[in-house]
């Protein structure tokens, strides 16, 4: 699937991306960073608004779709490709640079560990040192709920500043 993801990346096309066991659900967006193991996608909502970034393993992808009626509809809805909340992601180290960008920009993230299928950690990443990431956890009400540290290479998905994370950010700042 890497070769198909590479074609989408090089063409700069918005696509529907299917991953894991989710045969009827997909992520819509544009690949913004890619290497043979990792991919970062700028996501859009069904209304064409920016919906943050998701970072996943290339091996999680099993289907990619473009030029469908849905994709053409979405192209009409997307207002811009310029985002004030864009993370700087390096294709040579996508997971590392994504979390470091979130730290620098103070973005809330949700992190899946070990392909659990769940967001195991949600909060403000504080550091990534010697392969250990530390996150100030945030609960559903925008309150600090302790701090956690984990071996960073166990992260199998990172969602940065998407709809849920933006809600938590608003709750924290009020």
LOFITOR-323695 format. One line per 3 residues: number of its first residue (from 1); their letters; for each residue x, y, z of N, C-alpha, C, O. Coordinates in nm, 4 decimals, decimal comma, m for minus. Example, Ala and Ser with C-alpha at 12.3 -4.5 7.8 and 13.67 -1.06 7.14 Angstrom:
2
1	AS	1,3190:m0,5690:0,7800:1,2300:m0,4500:0,7800:1,3200:m0,3300:0,7800:1,4236:m0,3319:0,8465  1,2850:m0,2250:0,7080:1,3670:m0,1060:0,7140:1,2900:0,0030:0,7870:1,3409:0,1138:0,8039
! end
This chain:
174
1	XXX	0,0820:m0,1207:0,0000:0,0000:0,0000:0,0000:0,0860:0,1266:0,0000:0,0395:0,2345:m0,0369  0,2105:0,1122:0,0414:0,2988:0,2289:0,0430:0,3028:0,2972:m0,0937:0,2993:0,4200:m0,1014  0,3101:0,2195:m0,2006:0,3217:0,2791:m0,3346:0,1975:0,3616:m0,3683:0,2091:0,4655:m0,4333
4	XXX	0,0796:0,3176:m0,3255:m0,0432:0,3943:m0,3500:m0,0480:0,5208:m0,2646:m0,0919:0,6261:m0,3108  m0,0030:0,5098:m0,1414:0,0043:0,6281:m0,0554:0,1048:0,7286:m0,1121:0,0821:0,8494:m0,1062  0,2135:0,6794:m0,1657:0,3138:0,7666:m0,2266:0,2560:0,8405:m0,3469:0,2831:0,9593:m0,3646
7	XXX	0,1770:0,7727:m0,4298:0,1124:0,8380:m0,5442:0,0211:0,9511:m0,4961:0,0221:1,0605:m0,5527  m0,0572:0,9245:m0,3921:m0,1474:1,0268:m0,3376:m0,0682:1,1443:m0,2807:m0,1065:1,2600:m0,2982  0,0408:1,1143:m0,2135:0,1255:1,2188:m0,1559:0,1867:1,3054:m0,2659:0,1840:1,4281:m0,2574
10	XXX	0,2408:1,2425:m0,3670:0,3053:1,3160:m0,4754:0,2055:1,3969:m0,5578:0,2396:1,5033:m0,6096  0,0830:1,3474:m0,5699:m0,0190:1,4197:m0,6472:m0,0851:1,5305:m0,5662:m0,1542:1,6159:m0,6218  m0,0635:1,5292:m0,4325:m0,1220:1,6293:m0,3439:m0,2750:1,6223:m0,3440:m0,3423:1,7234:m0,3235
13	XXX	m0,3299:1,5014:m0,3674:m0,4751:1,4823:m0,3732:m0,5338:1,4565:m0,2356:m0,4704:1,3954:m0,1496  m0,6552:1,5038:m0,2168:m0,7344:1,4624:m0,1019:m0,7934:1,3268:m0,1340:m0,8377:1,3024:m0,2462  m0,7938:1,2386:m0,0353:m0,8398:1,1011:m0,0561:m0,9190:1,0536:0,0649:m0,9174:1,1157:0,1711
16	XXX	m0,9879:0,9424:0,0457:m1,0513:0,8696:0,1555:m0,9581:0,7550:0,1913:m0,9225:0,6741:0,1056  m0,9186:0,7480:0,3184:m0,8231:0,6479:0,3646:m0,8917:0,5506:0,4597:m0,9524:0,5919:0,5585  m0,8820:0,4239:0,4302:m0,9409:0,3185:0,5129:m0,8287:0,2467:0,5862:m0,7273:0,2103:0,5266
19	XXX	m0,8480:0,2265:0,7168:m0,7438:0,1659:0,7986:m0,8002:0,0596:0,8910:m0,9203:0,0549:0,9177  m0,7118:m0,0247:0,9386:m0,7420:m0,1266:1,0388:m0,8623:m0,2107:0,9991:m0,8708:m0,2577:0,8857  m0,9545:m0,2296:1,0912:m1,0717:m0,3135:1,0668:m1,1957:m0,2318:1,0311:m1,3060:m0,2863:1,0262
22	XXX	m1,1794:m0,1039:1,0064:m1,2910:m0,0144:0,9809:m1,3298:m0,0148:0,8330:m1,2964:0,0784:0,7599  m1,3996:m0,1182:0,7893:m1,4332:m0,1312:0,6468:m1,5318:m0,0254:0,5988:m1,5325:0,0084:0,4804  m1,6147:0,0272:0,6876:m1,7158:0,1243:0,6459:m1,6846:0,2666:0,6924:m1,7636:0,3576:0,6673
25	XXX	m1,5722:0,2874:0,7590:m1,5326:0,4206:0,8047:m1,3993:0,4561:0,7410:m1,3165:0,3698:0,7120  m1,3815:0,5860:0,7201:m1,2565:0,6305:0,6597:m1,2206:0,7684:0,7113:m1,3025:0,8388:0,7702  m1,0959:0,8045:0,6875:m1,0456:0,9381:0,7158:m1,0330:1,0081:0,5822:m0,9777:0,9526:0,4873
28	XXX	m1,0844:1,1304:0,5745:m1,0735:1,2072:0,4509:m0,9689:1,3155:0,4707:m0,9722:1,3891:0,5693  m0,8763:1,3247:0,3764:m0,7768:1,4296:0,3872:m0,6641:1,4135:0,2877:m0,6759:1,3448:0,1863  m0,5543:1,4795:0,3205:m0,4382:1,4866:0,2317:m0,3140:1,4442:0,3094:m0,2933:1,4867:0,4231
31	XXX	m0,2321:1,3607:0,2477:m0,1071:1,3193:0,3103:m0,0119:1,4392:0,3118:0,0131:1,5018:0,2089  0,0404:1,4694:0,4307:0,1339:1,5813:0,4437:0,2753:1,5349:0,4758:0,3698:1,6132:0,4668  0,2902:1,4086:0,5129:0,4229:1,3507:0,5365:0,4117:1,1995:0,5213:0,3128:1,1385:0,5619
34	XXX	0,5155:1,1405:0,4619:0,5119:0,9963:0,4347:0,6526:0,9401:0,4291:0,7429:0,9998:0,3706  0,6696:0,8249:0,4907:0,7883:0,7432:0,4678:0,7403:0,5982:0,4588:0,6196:0,5743:0,4633  0,8278:0,5040:0,4468:0,7856:0,3656:0,4247:0,7118:0,3044:0,5433:0,6445:0,2026:0,5275
37	XXX	0,7231:0,3646:0,6614:0,6601:0,3097:0,7809:0,5482:0,3956:0,8390:0,4571:0,3431:0,9030  0,5540:0,5277:0,8175:0,4637:0,6203:0,8852:0,4000:0,7169:0,7868:0,4568:0,7479:0,6821  0,2802:0,7642:0,8225:0,2107:0,8610:0,7376:0,1382:0,9619:0,8265:0,0867:0,9267:0,9326
40	XXX	0,1349:1,0871:0,7824:0,0590:1,1926:0,8502:m0,0416:1,2487:0,7505:m0,0072:1,2791:0,6362  m0,1664:1,2619:0,7950:m0,2740:1,3091:0,7084:m0,3402:1,4311:0,7709:m0,3798:1,4287:0,8874  m0,3517:1,5384:0,6916:m0,4313:1,6550:0,7303:m0,5757:1,6153:0,7056:m0,6134:1,5889:0,5914
43	XXX	m0,6573:1,6105:0,8103:m0,7954:1,5630:0,7989:m0,8928:1,6793:0,7806:m0,8655:1,7933:0,8182  m1,0078:1,6454:0,7211:m1,1181:1,7405:0,7050:m1,2463:1,6765:0,7561:m1,2644:1,5551:0,7467  m1,3351:1,7594:0,8102:m1,4669:1,7113:0,8519:m1,5537:1,6909:0,7284:m1,5147:1,7281:0,6177
46	XXX	m1,6703:1,6323:0,7471:m1,7631:1,6129:0,6354:m1,8166:1,7463:0,5836:m1,8826:1,7504:0,4798  m1,7886:1,8556:0,6553:m1,8319:1,9885:0,6128:m1,7189:2,0667:0,5459:m1,7380:2,1817:0,5066  m1,6016:2,0048:0,5329:m1,4897:2,0685:0,4653:m1,3994:2,1512:0,5544:m1,3106:2,2203:0,5045
49	XXX	m1,4198:2,1457:0,6855:m1,3354:2,2215:0,7781:m1,2138:2,1383:0,8185:m1,2189:2,0153:0,8197  m1,1060:2,2062:0,8511:m0,9855:2,1393:0,8986:m1,0175:2,0609:1,0253:m1,0853:2,1117:1,1146  m0,9690:1,9378:1,0332:m0,9959:1,8530:1,1497:m0,8681:1,7930:1,2055:m0,8660:1,6765:1,2452
52	XXX	m0,7633:1,8706:1,2087:m0,6405:1,8261:1,2701:m0,5620:1,7282:1,1846:m0,5861:1,7131:1,0648  m0,4683:1,6631:1,2494:m0,3770:1,5722:1,1816:m0,3807:1,4371:1,2515:m0,3894:1,4289:1,3740  m0,3739:1,3322:1,1719:m0,3614:1,1982:1,2271:m0,2332:1,1374:1,1737:m0,2012:1,1503:1,0555
55	XXX	m0,1599:1,0711:1,2622:m0,0355:1,0029:1,2279:m0,0576:0,8546:1,2554:m0,0995:0,8157:1,3645  m0,0287:0,7725:1,1543:m0,0506:0,6289:1,1666:0,0639:0,5527:1,1011:0,1518:0,6114:1,0379  0,0610:0,4229:1,1172:0,1566:0,3342:1,0525:0,1056:0,3012:0,9119:m0,0141:0,2791:0,8933
58	XXX	0,1944:0,2976:0,8143:0,1573:0,2643:0,6764:0,0896:0,1275:0,6716:m0,0034:0,1073:0,5935  0,1345:0,0351:0,7529:0,0789:m0,1005:0,7541:m0,0678:m0,1052:0,7963:m0,1334:m0,2074:0,7765  m0,1212:0,0028:0,8541:m0,2620:0,0073:0,8954:m0,3568:0,0324:0,7784:m0,4770:0,0093:0,7913
61	XXX	m0,3060:0,0786:0,6659:m0,3903:0,1171:0,5523:m0,4165:m0,0025:0,4620:m0,3253:m0,0783:0,4288  m0,5444:m0,0185:0,4221:m0,5763:m0,1271:0,3302:m0,6519:m0,0800:0,2061:m0,6699:m0,1566:0,1115  m0,6964:0,0466:0,2063:m0,7719:0,0981:0,0920:m0,7540:0,2489:0,0847:m0,7463:0,3166:0,1872
64	XXX	m0,7473:0,3009:m0,0377:m0,7416:0,4447:m0,0611:m0,8331:0,4740:m0,1798:m0,8336:0,4007:m0,2787  m0,9102:0,5820:m0,1688:m1,0059:0,6150:m0,2746:m0,9928:0,7628:m0,3095:m0,9787:0,8476:m0,2214  m0,9976:0,7924:m0,4387:m0,9935:0,9313:m0,4839:m1,0752:0,9439:m0,6113:m1,1064:0,8443:m0,6765
67	XXX	m1,1093:1,0664:m0,6458:m1,1872:1,0992:m0,7657:m1,3290:1,0425:m0,7649:m1,3926:1,0356:m0,8701  m1,3799:1,0016:m0,6482:m1,5191:0,9553:m0,6382:m1,6107:1,0775:m0,6270:m1,5628:1,1900:m0,6128  m1,7413:1,0556:m0,6334:m1,8364:1,1660:m0,6157:m1,8180:1,2303:m0,4783:m1,8245:1,3524:m0,4645
70	XXX	m1,7951:1,1468:m0,3770:m1,7745:1,2010:m0,2426:m1,6510:1,2910:m0,2400:m1,6549:1,4011:m0,1851  m1,5426:1,2441:m0,2990:m1,4202:1,3232:m0,3005:m1,4394:1,4550:m0,3756:m1,3877:1,5583:m0,3332  m1,5116:1,4523:m0,4844:m1,5375:1,5749:m0,5611:m1,6259:1,6704:m0,4816:m1,6065:1,7919:m0,4862
73	XXX	m1,7228:1,6156:m0,4088:m1,8080:1,6970:m0,3215:m1,7229:1,7655:m0,2155:m1,7383:1,8848:m0,1892  m1,6327:1,6881:m0,1549:m1,5477:1,7436:m0,0501:m1,4568:1,8543:m0,1037:m1,4340:1,9540:m0,0352  m1,4056:1,8379:m0,2237:m1,3202:1,9405:m0,2831:m1,3934:2,0746:m0,2907:m1,3334:2,1802:m0,2708
76	XXX	m1,5234:2,0693:m0,3196:m1,6030:2,1924:m0,3272:m1,6218:2,2552:m0,1898:m1,6332:2,3773:m0,1784  m1,6250:2,1731:m0,0860:m1,6498:2,2234:0,0493:m1,5252:2,2770:0,1191:m1,5350:2,3635:0,2061  m1,4107:2,2271:0,0820:m1,2867:2,2689:0,1485:m1,2525:2,4114:0,1055:m1,2346:2,4405:m0,0127
79	XXX	m1,2441:2,4989:0,2054:m1,2192:2,6404:0,1790:m1,0745:2,6711:0,1467:m1,0457:2,7515:0,0580  m0,9832:2,6073:0,2186:m0,8426:2,6451:0,2055:m0,7525:2,5290:0,2434:m0,7947:2,4369:0,3133  m0,6306:2,5335:0,1980:m0,5290:2,4370:0,2390:m0,4292:2,5007:0,3347:m0,3270:2,4400:0,3667
82	XXX	m0,4571:2,6211:0,3802:m0,3688:2,6916:0,4714:m0,4322:2,6891:0,6100:m0,5460:2,7324:0,6280  m0,3575:2,6379:0,7076:m0,4114:2,6233:0,8422:m0,3219:2,6920:0,9425:m0,2002:2,6733:0,9423  m0,3830:2,7718:1,0286:m0,3056:2,8413:1,1311:m0,2555:2,7439:1,2369:m0,1605:2,7743:1,3092
85	XXX	m0,3185:2,6270:1,2467:m0,2790:2,5309:1,3492:m0,2025:2,4114:1,2923:m0,2044:2,3029:1,3504  m0,1366:2,4308:1,1807:m0,0618:2,3221:1,1163:0,0598:2,2835:1,2006:0,1309:2,3687:1,2538  0,0807:2,1549:1,2107:0,1994:2,1029:1,2783:0,3102:2,0846:1,1753:0,2840:2,0484:1,0606
88	XXX	0,4324:2,1095:1,2162:0,5460:2,0854:1,1272:0,5891:1,9410:1,1426:0,6318:1,8992:1,2502  0,5778:1,8652:1,0351:0,6080:1,7226:1,0422:0,7138:1,6882:0,9382:0,7007:1,7216:0,8204  0,8173:1,6216:0,9834:0,9300:1,5805:0,9003:0,9059:1,4380:0,8514:0,8853:1,3478:0,9326
91	XXX	0,9083:1,4167:0,7211:0,8841:1,2833:0,6648:0,9869:1,1803:0,7093:0,9593:1,0604:0,7034  1,1031:1,2228:0,7531:1,2056:1,1279:0,7972:1,1767:1,0703:0,9355:1,2262:0,9628:0,9691  1,0974:1,1404:1,0155:1,0656:1,0963:1,1524:0,9266:1,1491:1,1870:0,9131:1,2425:1,2660
94	XXX	0,8247:1,0896:1,1284:0,6895:1,1454:1,1367:0,6345:1,1444:1,2791:0,5898:1,2483:1,3276  0,6365:1,0306:1,3468:0,5824:1,0250:1,4831:0,6583:1,1208:1,5751:0,5968:1,1981:1,6486  0,7914:1,1158:1,5712:0,8722:1,2024:1,6580:0,8465:1,3505:1,6306:0,8240:1,4280:1,7235
97	XXX	0,8498:1,3894:1,5037:0,8325:1,5313:1,4726:0,6898:1,5779:1,5009:0,6687:1,6939:1,5360  0,5917:1,4885:1,4859:0,4527:1,5253:1,5158:0,4355:1,5571:1,6637:0,3742:1,6578:1,6990  0,4893:1,4716:1,7503:0,4729:1,4965:1,8938:0,5548:1,6182:1,9362:0,5112:1,6949:2,0221
100	XXX	0,6721:1,6368:1,8774:0,7538:1,7547:1,9105:0,6852:1,8834:1,8648:0,6924:1,9851:1,9338  0,6195:1,8798:1,7502:0,5448:1,9961:1,7033:0,4273:2,0254:1,7971:0,3994:2,1412:1,8282  0,3594:1,9207:1,8415:0,2479:1,9389:1,9360:0,2983:1,9992:2,0670:0,2314:2,0835:2,1268
103	XXX	0,4159:1,9560:2,1111:0,4752:2,0137:2,2325:0,5027:2,1629:2,2103:0,4655:2,2462:2,2929  0,5674:2,1957:2,0993:0,6037:2,3345:2,0707:0,4830:2,4256:2,0543:0,4875:2,5422:2,0936  0,3752:2,3735:1,9968:0,2574:2,4562:1,9699:0,1497:2,4436:2,0776:0,0438:2,5058:2,0685
106	XXX	0,1783:2,3620:2,1802:0,0846:2,3443:2,2908:m0,0495:2,2859:2,2443:m0,1554:2,3260:2,2927  m0,0439:2,1908:2,1500:m0,1638:2,1239:2,0992:m0,1976:2,0028:2,1854:m0,1088:1,9318:2,2326  m0,3247:1,9809:2,2046:m0,3704:1,8591:2,2716:m0,3669:1,7450:2,1707:m0,3990:1,7627:2,0532
109	XXX	m0,3272:1,6277:2,2192:m0,3183:1,5088:2,1350:m0,3951:1,3934:2,1995:m0,4170:1,3905:2,3206  m0,4347:1,2998:2,1158:m0,4865:1,1710:2,1624:m0,3952:1,0649:2,1042:m0,3615:1,0688:1,9859  m0,3553:0,9699:2,1878:m0,2557:0,8706:2,1470:m0,3092:0,7301:2,1696:m0,3569:0,6961:2,2779
112	XXX	m0,3002:0,6497:2,0649:m0,3316:0,5072:2,0750:m0,2005:0,4341:2,0969:m0,1002:0,4645:2,0323  m0,2014:0,3378:2,1879:m0,0835:0,2566:2,2138:m0,1079:0,1132:2,1688:m0,2165:0,0586:2,1885  m0,0072:0,0532:2,1089:m0,0061:m0,0896:2,0763:m0,1291:m0,1369:1,9989:m0,1812:m0,2453:2,0251
115	XXX	m0,1753:m0,0559:1,9039:m0,2925:m0,0910:1,8208:m0,4139:m0,1316:1,9047:m0,4873:m0,2230:1,8673  m0,4348:m0,0650:2,0161:m0,5443:m0,1005:2,1072:m0,6819:m0,0711:2,0494:m0,7811:m0,1299:2,0925  m0,6889:0,0204:1,9513:m0,8179:0,0604:1,8977:m0,8828:0,1712:1,9781:m0,9944:0,2130:1,9470
118	XXX	m0,8149:0,2195:2,0810:m0,8668:0,3248:2,1682:m0,7654:0,4370:2,1804:m0,6462:0,4177:2,1565  m0,8139:0,5544:2,2178:m0,7231:0,6624:2,2558:m0,6853:0,6350:2,4007:m0,7639:0,6613:2,4916  m0,5662:0,5827:2,4223:m0,5226:0,5458:2,5566:m0,4783:0,6646:2,6395:m0,4880:0,6619:2,7621
121	XXX	m0,4296:0,7693:2,5737:m0,3798:0,8877:2,6430:m0,4278:1,0109:2,5676:m0,4119:1,0199:2,4458  m0,4863:1,1053:2,6398:m0,5260:1,2328:2,5807:m0,4747:1,3434:2,6712:m0,4938:1,3397:2,7927  m0,4093:1,4417:2,6111:m0,3612:1,5524:2,6913:m0,2581:1,6363:2,6201:m0,2434:1,6298:2,4981
124	XXX	m0,1869:1,7153:2,6983:m0,0833:1,8046:2,6474:0,0516:1,7348:2,6590:0,0981:1,7092:2,7700  0,1154:1,7035:2,5463:0,2472:1,6419:2,5552:0,3475:1,7422:2,6114:0,3508:1,8586:2,5717  0,4289:1,6939:2,7045:0,5253:1,7814:2,7713:0,6672:1,7612:2,7212:0,7430:1,8570:2,7064
127	XXX	0,7030:1,6348:2,6949:0,8408:1,6081:2,6525:0,8508:1,4733:2,5824:0,7669:1,3847:2,5982  0,9571:1,4624:2,5047:0,9981:1,3362:2,4436:1,1491:1,3296:2,4615:1,2244:1,3950:2,3893  1,1922:1,2499:2,5585:1,3335:1,2421:2,5938:1,3735:1,0954:2,6058:1,3095:1,0179:2,6769
130	XXX	1,4790:1,0590:2,5361:1,5333:0,9228:2,5421:1,4264:0,8156:2,5177:1,4251:0,7116:2,5834  1,3375:0,8429:2,4227:1,2357:0,7459:2,3859:1,1169:0,7368:2,4797:1,0327:0,6484:2,4641  1,1087:0,8266:2,5767:0,9964:0,8287:2,6706:0,9210:0,9602:2,6526:0,9794:1,0683:2,6590
133	XXX	0,7904:0,9488:2,6301:0,7041:1,0660:2,6135:0,6256:1,0882:2,7422:0,5748:0,9935:2,8023  0,6164:1,2124:2,7833:0,5403:1,2491:2,9025:0,4264:1,3413:2,8614:0,4465:1,4375:2,7874  0,3064:1,3106:2,9105:0,1848:1,3838:2,8740:0,1087:1,4227:2,9998:0,0882:1,3404:3,0890
136	XXX	0,0666:1,5502:3,0065:m0,0254:1,5949:3,1116:m0,1648:1,5556:3,0639:m0,2167:1,6131:2,9683  m0,2251:1,4579:3,1304:m0,3545:1,4048:3,0876:m0,4666:1,5059:3,1128:m0,4671:1,5771:3,2132  m0,5607:1,5100:3,0193:m0,6775:1,5978:3,0288:m0,8017:1,5101:3,0180:m0,8114:1,4267:2,9279
139	XXX	m0,8965:1,5287:3,1096:m1,0188:1,4476:3,1045:m1,1238:1,5130:3,0141:m1,0991:1,6190:2,9565  m1,2399:1,4501:3,0020:m1,3455:1,4972:2,9126:m1,4012:1,6338:2,9503:m1,4721:1,6957:2,8709  m1,3698:1,6817:3,0711:m1,4205:1,8104:3,1173:m1,3155:1,9202:3,1068:m1,3390:2,0335:3,1489
142	XXX	m1,2003:1,8868:3,0507:m1,0936:1,9848:3,0347:m1,0104:2,0053:3,1589:m0,9408:2,1061:3,1715  m1,0168:1,9103:3,2513:m0,9401:1,9205:3,3758:m0,8171:1,8313:3,3702:m0,8192:1,7235:3,3109  m0,7101:1,8782:3,4330:m0,5886:1,7983:3,4412:m0,6179:1,6732:3,5230:m0,6792:1,6803:3,6295
145	XXX	m0,5741:1,5597:3,4726:m0,5987:1,4316:3,5385:m0,4687:1,3529:3,5498:m0,4605:1,2373:3,5083  m0,3679:1,4174:3,6066:m0,2407:1,3501:3,6286:m0,1477:1,3586:3,5095:m0,1785:1,4210:3,4079  m0,0347:1,2951:3,5242:0,0679:1,2929:3,4216:0,1055:1,1480:3,3957:0,1112:1,0669:3,4882
148	XXX	0,1309:1,1161:3,2703:0,1721:0,9807:3,2354:0,2960:0,9859:3,1480:0,3150:1,0792:3,0701  0,3791:0,8853:3,1621:0,4952:0,8678:3,0766:0,4882:0,7290:3,0159:0,4469:0,6338:3,0821  0,5288:0,7173:2,8889:0,5219:0,5882:2,8216:0,6344:0,5769:2,7194:0,6888:0,6772:2,6731
151	XXX	0,6674:0,4545:2,6859:0,7686:0,4289:2,5840:0,7083:0,4725:2,4508:0,6081:0,4167:2,4062  0,7690:0,5714:2,3884:0,7081:0,6359:2,2728:0,6911:0,5440:2,1522:0,5960:0,5609:2,0760  0,7796:0,4482:2,1330:0,7647:0,3622:2,0153:0,6490:0,2636:2,0276:0,6275:0,1824:1,9377
154	XXX	0,5734:0,2697:2,1389:0,4502:0,1901:2,1502:0,3303:0,2659:2,0936:0,2216:0,2094:2,0820  0,3489:0,3938:2,0581:0,2410:0,4736:1,9981:0,2161:0,4246:1,8559:0,3086:0,4174:1,7749  0,0908:0,3911:1,8259:0,0549:0,3438:1,6922:m0,0360:0,4421:1,6199:m0,0652:0,4241:1,5016
157	XXX	m0,0808:0,5452:1,6894:m0,1595:0,6520:1,6267:m0,1532:0,7750:1,7154:m0,1607:0,7652:1,8379  m0,1392:0,8909:1,6522:m0,1456:1,0186:1,7227:m0,2436:1,1075:1,6472:m0,2318:1,1247:1,5259  m0,3390:1,1633:1,7182:m0,4309:1,2605:1,6615:m0,3980:1,3950:1,7244:m0,3937:1,4082:1,8467
160	XXX	m0,3748:1,4942:1,6400:m0,3313:1,6252:1,6867:m0,4356:1,7309:1,6518:m0,4665:1,7528:1,5346  m0,4893:1,7958:1,7544:m0,5736:1,9139:1,7364:m0,6938:1,8903:1,6450:m0,7323:1,9786:1,5682  m0,7528:1,7713:1,6536:m0,8758:1,7424:1,5802:m0,9949:1,7951:1,6619:m0,9753:1,8612:1,7639
163	XXX	m1,1155:1,7665:1,6182:m1,2351:1,8232:1,6809:m1,2394:1,8003:1,8323:m1,2598:1,8950:1,9083  m1,2204:1,6763:1,8765:m1,2262:1,6460:2,0198:m1,1163:1,7191:2,0964:m1,1406:1,7746:2,2036  m0,9970:1,7189:2,0415:m0,8851:1,7855:2,1068:m0,9071:1,9369:2,1135:m0,8678:2,0010:2,2110
166	XXX	m0,9693:1,9937:2,0110:m0,9999:2,1375:2,0126:m1,1047:2,1699:2,1191:m1,0979:2,2750:2,1829  m1,2009:2,0806:2,1384:m1,3003:2,0995:2,2441:m1,2317:2,1034:2,3794:m1,2588:2,1914:2,4611  m1,1424:2,0073:2,4030:m1,0700:2,0048:2,5313:m0,9871:2,1303:2,5501:m0,9782:2,1829:2,6610
169	XXX	m0,9266:2,1786:2,4433:m0,8467:2,3001:2,4514:m0,9331:2,4190:2,4931:m0,8902:2,5013:2,5741  m1,0536:2,4286:2,4388:m1,1451:2,5365:2,4782:m1,1836:2,5237:2,6250:m1,1899:2,6233:2,6971  m1,2094:2,4002:2,6692:m1,2482:2,3789:2,8087:m1,1349:2,4156:2,9054:m1,1596:2,4729:3,0116
172	XXX	m1,0129:2,3830:2,8688:m0,8971:2,4143:2,9521:m0,8809:2,5647:2,9660:m0,8491:2,6148:3,0739  m0,9028:2,6358:2,8579:m0,8756:2,7796:2,8553:m0,9920:2,8648:2,9034:m0,9897:2,9865:2,8853  m1,0919:2,8053:2,9631:m1,2053:2,8849:3,0147:m1,2192:2,8708:3,1634:m1,3089:2,9306:3,2229
! end
